[in-house]
Amino acid sequence: MGVPTISERKHYRQVPGEPEEPTSTIVLTSKDSYFIDVRILREKLEEEKSQEVNTESCLEWAFAGKSHTTLSNNSSMQLSHTVWHHWIDSRTNNPDPDEGDMWVQTNGDILEKGKNSDPATGEESEYEELWHDLQVEAFGKKDNRSSLVMRADQPEKNIRGMAIKIGGWCEGILKVEDELTVERWEWKPTDCASDEASTEASKERERTRNDWTRTFRIGKGTLPCKDICSRTRGKFGLNAVLKSTTDIDFNSEIEWKVAEEYYW
């Protein structure tokens, strides 16, 4: 448990290769360690920037769940060891947890080190990921920073989803059986976002009235991200429920429940 964070990946390295970063990877982690990790391929996203809905080839990986961190007693620069339990995963319905050691860099960035399967060979190898924490924007008359976690868990309908908003970022992932929906929203003042939509009609679809822009979407499901971002005052309240249907199956009403709401 700790202060909510917005982490941007600066590079990925499959040891002994060179560092690279082909994705836009943003991880939102709440006070109670709920997290969502969305990794979008930059070149594909640029090719599809005029599209209202992206293709699945844009998505490198998306997953969400809860993490557990053990602080290090080492006097070196190792900060902690973290295990991420994937509750929902774009690649599989039976995900394994992943884990890594966190090392503080001199500029405050975090270098994650661990082991995974090499995508090229399938063999286990070492990896490194460099993370940088972004500023958490404050909103509203009280100038508060806030985070919100919503979950959909209806096993009888094979529905599972999570959406997290922290500061000026919101991401969501939903699975209805094997149908996947993923979104990312960003808070961008109007003058910064004016060039992102190709027509006035698409601007209306992609933006809320309070300067939130949907910058990525795949799938036909209904996520609560727009409702979360459009809310300008008042709290949702713990266990509050938003209900929606989905184009995947109109008979499957989805209940999104507030799992955590925090202000600081």
N, C-alpha and C positions, 0 to 999 in steps of 0.2 A: 504494500500500500504506500502511496506517496502522491505527489502533485501530478496531475495529468500532463502528458507530454505529447508533442507532435515531432516525430523523428523522420528526417529525410535521409535516404541512403545516398552517399556520395560516390561509393564504388563497391564493386564486387570482385573478388579475386579467388579463382580456383587454383590453389597452390599446386605447382610452382609457376603458374601463368602470371601475366601482367594484370594489374587492376583495370577494370573497365566499368562503364555504367550505361547499358543500353536501355534502361528503364527509368520511368518516373515512379519511384517507390516511396510511399508515405505510410507510416505506421502511427496510428492513434492509440494511446494507452491511457486508460482511465485511472482514477484514484484507487479503485479496488482491483486493478490489474486486468480488467477486460481489455482486449486489444483487437484491432482489425488492421490487416496488412494488405495493401493493394499495390500491385506491380504492373505498370502499363508500359508497353514497348513504345518508346518515343517516336521512332521513324514511322511506325504504322499509325500512331495517333496523329501525326502531322499529315499523313496522306488522307486521313479521314476527318480532318478538322471541320469540314463543311457539313458533315453528316449529323443528323439529329441523334441517330442510334449507331453505335460502333459495332464492328464485327468482332467475334470472339478471338480472331487472330491478333487483335490489339492487346489482349490480356495475357501477360506472362504467368501470373499466379495471383490468387486472392484467397485469403483465409482469415479466420477470426476465432477467438476463444478466450482463454484465460491463461495468464502466465504466473509463474512462481519464481521469485528471485531470492537467492541466498547470498548475503553479503560476504565478501572475502575477508579473512583474517590476515591475509598476506600483506606484508609491509611494502610490497612493490606497488606498481600502478594498476594491479588487477582490482577491479571494483566489485565484481559479483559473478555469479553463475546463474543463468536464467534458463528455465524450461518453458516453452510455449506449447500449451495443449490445444491442438486444433479441434475446435468444436464443429466447425463448418469449413470446407475446403473445396476450392474450384476443381481440383484435380481428382479427388476421390471421395467416396462416402465412408471410407474407413481409414482416416488419416492417422499417422503416427505423430507423436510429439517431436519437436526438434529442440535442440539446446545449444548453448554457446557460452563462452567465457568473455566477459566484458573488460576491456583494458582502456583506461583513461589516457588520452593523448595530451600533449602539452598545451594545445589550444582549446581543450575542453571537449573535443569530439570523442566518440567512443568507437574503439575497434573491437568488433566481435570476431572471435575465433572459435571454430568448431570443426566437426566432421560431417560430411554428407556423401551421397552417391553422385559420382561424376556423371552428368547427363550424357556425355559422349560415350563413356565406356561402361557405366553401371557400377564401376568399382568405387569403394569408399576412398575418399581423399579429404584433405584439409581444405577449408575455405576461410576467407576473411571478408567481412563487410564493415565499411566505415560509415558511421552514423553521426548526423549533426542535428541537434534539437533546434526547431524553429520557434520563433516567438509566438506565444499564445495571445491572440488579440482579445481586447476587452470590449464589451458592447453594453448598450443600454444607458439609462439615466444615471445609474449607480456605478457605471464604468466597471462592472464585474467581469471577471473571467469565469467561464462556465464549461462544464462537460455534461454530456447526456449519453446514456447507453440504453438502447431499446433492443429487445429480443423477441423473436417469434419461435415458439417451440410447440408444435402440434404433431406429435409422432403418429397419431392415428390417420393424419392426412399426408404424412411424409413432408411436412413443412418445417424448415429450420432456417432462421435468419438472424442477423445482427446488424445494427446500425449504430455508429458512434459519431457524435459531434463534439469537437474540442476547438475552442477559439474560432478561427476562420476556416476550418476544414470539417467536412462531413463525408464519411464513407459508409457504404452499406453493401451487404452480400446476402442473397436469398437463394435457397434451393427448394423447389417444389418437385419432389421425386428427383429426377436427374436434370431438370430444367434450371439453369443458372441465370441469375440477374445480379449485376454489380453496378454501383454508381459511385462517382466522386463529385462532390460539390466544393466550391471554393468561394470565399468572400472576396469580392473584387469591386472596388469603387467603380462607378459607372464609366468614368473616363478611361480606366484601365481595361475594361472589358468590352468597350464599344467595337473593337475590331474582331472579336471572337466569333460573332454570328454573321453569316453571310447576307441575311435578309432581315427586315423588320419583323417578319412573322417568326423566324427562328429565334430572334432575340427574346420575343415574348414567351416562347416555349422554354427557353433555356435559363431565363433569369427570374428571380423573385423581385418583389418590389423593394426589398431592402438590400440589394446589391449582391445577392448570392447567385452564382453561375454554376450550372451543371457542366462540368468539363469532360465527363466520361460516362457512358452508359452502354451496357450490353444486356440483352434479355428482354423478356416480356412481363416479368413480374412487377409488383408494386411495392416499392420501398418507401419508408416514412421520411426519407431525407428532405424532400421539399417541404413537408409539413414542419419538420424540426427546424429547418433554416428560416422558414417564413415567420415563425413565432418571434415577436419582437418584445414581448413583456409577459411577466407572470411565469410561474413554474408549472410544469406538467404534473409533478407529484409522483412519488414512488408508487409503482404498480398501476399507474394510469394506463389506459388502453386506447390505442388507435386501431380502427378496423378498416380493412381494405379488401378488395377482390383483386384478381389477377387475370390477365389475358390468357394465361396458361390453362386455367380451369375456373370459369366464373362461379362454379359451385363451391370453390375452396376459399371461404372467407378467412383472411389472415388477421390474427390478433397480435399486434405489436405492443408489448408491455414494457414500461419503464423499469429497468433493472437497477439503474443508478442515476442520480442527478446531484450535481455538486457545483458549488459556487465558491470562489475565493478572490 
